[in-house]
Amino acid sequence: MRGIGAITVIVILLFVVLVGNFLLTMGTVYMQYWTVRNIMSDVATTPGASKRSPQQIWNDIDRRFSINSVYDNVTRENFSFEEVADNKYLVLEYEVRKPYFGNLDLVASFGRRDALAP
């Protein structure tokens, strides 16, 4: 044996390219989710958030989206409000679909529920 063969090198390179493409594609999606999650938590924990109207809360979220350059995947339709007992919640649910390789897509579903501060 003198070393690895040409086929082994090609397979290793293909694997590295596929893993790198996956990390770049999904890394940006998760970084955006972490930003959205932080914005949502900040808005929900603002004192008096439960007394504000959905329009006021959305305006605050939208302003922070503009500041943090969140333009893709998350819209007003992805946010909703729930009221359980005496607590109000801000709910986020959205899905991101990114092309990966050929006719394969990567799909990530995100969901979060934060209680609005009294």
N, C-alpha and C positions, 0 to 999 in steps of 0.2 A: 504494500500500500504506500502510495506516495503523497496522498493528500485528498482533499475533497474533490469530487468531480464537478464538471460543468453543470450538470443537472441539479446537483445539490446547491450550488451557488445561485442558480436561477430561482429555485424554490425558496431559498432564504431571502433573496432580494424581493421576490413577490410578496412574501409574508411581511417583510418590513414595510413595503409600500402600502399594503392593505391596512396594517395596524396604524401607520402614520396618518393615512387618510381618515381612518376612523377617529383617531384622537383629535385631528384638526376639525373635522366636521362636528363631532359631538362636544368637543371642548368649548367651542363658541356658544353652542346652545345652552350648556350648563352654566357658563359664565353669565349669560344673559338671565337665566333663571335666578341665579344667586342675587343679581342686581334687583330684579323684580321682587324677589322675596324680601330683601332688605327694605325696599321702598314701601312695600305693603305693610311690613311690621312697623316701620316708623310712622306711617299714617294711622294705623290702627291703634298705636299706643299713645297718640297725641291726646292730651287731656281734653275731654269733651267730645271725642270722636263719635260716640254713640248718639249724641244730640244733633249732629250735623246731618244734612240731607245727603242722599246718594249723589246728587249733582255736585255738591261742595266737596265731597270725598273724592269723586272722580277728577274734579279740577285739580285738586292737590296731587293726586297720583299722576295725572297727565303732565303737570308742570315738572314733576321730578323725573318723569320719563324723558322729557325734552332735555333736561339738564344732563342726564346720564346717557343720552343717545340710545334710548330703547325705542326703536322704530318698527321692528319686525315682530311678527308672531303674536303679540299681546295687544288686544284692543279692549275697548269698553265692554264689548259683549262677553268677554271672558270673565268679567267680574259680576258677582251677584251678592245679595245681602240675605242673611237668614236671621230669623228671630226665634230663639229657643228659650222658653220660660221668660226671664227678664233680661236675658243677654242678647246682644246683637253681634253678628259675625260678618266679617268681610270674607267672601269666598272667591278663590281664583281657580279656574280649571281651563287648561289649554293643552293643545297638542302641536308638536312641531314635526314635520316630515321633511327630511333632507335626502336628496339623491346620493347614493353611495357608490355603486359600481354597476354599470350596465342598467338593468331594469330592477335593481335592488334599491330599496329605500330604507333609511333608518328612521324610526318613529320613536319619539320621546313624549310621554304624557306627564303633565305636571298638575298637581293639585295642592291647594293650601287653604287653610281656614284660620283666621285670626279673630280673636274677640276684640270688639271695639271698646276702647277705654271709656269709663263713665265720665 
